[in-house]
Amino acid sequence: MALPISRGRISHTVRSEAGWLMRALVAPLENETIIRRAEQKFAAHIGRTECITFPFARTAIWATIQELNLPPGSRVIMPPITIKPILDVIVHLGHEPVFVDIDPTTACFDERELAEVVKTRPAVAVLTYLFGLVPNVDRLVRILREHDVFIIEDFSQCLNGEFNGRKIGTFGDVAVYSASSVKTFDTFGGGYALANDARLIAGLRRRQNELRRARRTDLLKSITRNFVRNLASSRMLFALVTYPTLRMATKFSKKAVGRFTGARSTEPLANLPDAWFRRYTSVQAQVALSELPRVTARDALRRSAIDHVVASSGVTDRPFGEPGQHHVYWQFIVYVRDFPRAREALAAHGVDCATTSLVLLTDLPRYPGQRATPWARRLYDLGVYLPCYHQLRKSELERMAVAIRELAPSS
Ligand SMILES: Cc1ncc(COP(=O)(O)O)c(C=O)c1O
């Protein structure tokens, strides 16, 4: 009997995470030399003048928007699906989110809708690349630049993606990356801001210096959470404990069970939490220095795995990005008609799956800017995350291809 295939894996080995946990118990958290070295390596890797580290990507966005000194009520173009804290930052800073629906084939902004929205004089756009898919960046950036919109690229899901040979993260005025759990480059949390403009860099540095000291307990919690996820998704434990538990929970139909890493809150925040404003630690910077050289090789494994599954299953109804570009497939998504049915059909082959844990920001009645975004809604409800990580084996890929091919038309 073949072992079930987990919906997701952590990029680190269990052993290396145990090692980081030990180090995090005793190592200094504020070694500036190590932090600067990691910043320089990441900036050079992407091809930007400078990288400034923050505890979260949301904090990097917060710092950037503060530096722009926008008048209150400025309009900020947002994707309808991303993490909610980014929306919390925009709203907290007194600005107005303006949502642009996605193009179902790229999971990025729909170009026609974007071209209309830029006429309403937005100040900023958070250009978000989902699932490691590269859209037609030239066209999106041209639409935004023609209207002088300040571009923040969020490439948390698209590290090492390229458009026409140029790295994602080099197109906007600022680019942010989140090195959080489950990402292809994961340093137990962390948000990187990349920029070329000297004034902006100086401002971001000043904001970084104003952050409070990091707390060791926060770091230990973050590594422990990853470690537990890592164990729970490792082949044997997943087969013996996690998968049977998930299957059982599914029977009692807890909605969160179907979400990739569980359900998230949808309520507005009265205040931005203190933990968002504490420094990135030198332990995390050390993780970054050790992990960054490994990312490209893992990308190559994941890309060829997905290319293989796509070719042998023949699946076409999925977001695939701009043809011919260098996609990195942080996730492999296919659209289905009925998620519970598709889940059962895949489970018959031992393939675990999920829908996104990101939040549909246009379904939050207590937030401003609410409107219908049907393509984002479809992705949120019916875009299924299939296993997609560098640890997948050949036999698992074959099984996934068979399972996808056999998905009944009604699934
Ligand atoms: C598109 C995107 N942006 C940002 C983040 C995370 O940002 P933060 O570092 O603020 O948690 C994620 C994490 O899942 C993400 O998918």
The ligand as an SDF file (V2000), in Angstrom:
LIG
                    3D

 16 16  0  0  0  0  0  0  0  0999 V2000
    1.5750   36.8330   -0.9850 C   0  0  0  0  0  0  0  0  0  0  0  0
    2.0340   36.8110    0.4400 C   0  0  0  0  0  0  0  0  0  0  0  0
    2.4620   37.9530    1.0090 N   0  0  0  0  0  0  0  0  0  0  0  0
    2.9100   37.9490    2.2810 C   0  0  0  0  0  0  0  0  0  0  0  0
    2.9280   36.7920    3.0390 C   0  0  0  0  0  0  0  0  0  0  0  0
    3.3780   36.7380    4.4660 C   0  0  0  0  0  0  0  0  0  0  0  0
    3.7800   37.9420    4.9310 O   0  0  0  0  0  0  0  0  0  0  0  0
    4.2320   38.1350    6.4460 P   0  0  0  0  0  0  0  0  0  0  0  0
    5.7180   37.9960    6.4370 O   0  0  0  0  0  0  0  0  0  0  0  0
    3.7820   39.5050    6.7780 O   0  0  0  0  0  0  0  0  0  0  0  0
    3.5680   37.0590    7.2610 O   0  0  0  0  0  0  0  0  0  0  0  0
    2.4990   35.6090    2.4920 C   0  0  0  0  0  0  0  0  0  0  0  0
    2.5300   34.3800    3.3200 C   0  0  0  0  0  0  0  0  0  0  0  0
    1.8290   33.4540    3.1710 O   0  0  0  0  0  0  0  0  0  0  0  0
    2.0400   35.6180    1.1660 C   0  0  0  0  0  0  0  0  0  0  0  0
    1.5990   34.4720    0.6240 O   0  0  0  0  0  0  0  0  0  0  0  0
  1  2  1  0
  2  3  1  0
  2 15  2  0
  3  4  2  0
  4  5  1  0
  5  6  1  0
  5 12  2  0
  6  7  1  0
  7  8  1  0
  8  9  2  0
  8 10  1  0
  8 11  1  0
 12 13  1  0
 12 15  1  0
 13 14  2  0
 15 16  1  0
M  END
$$$$
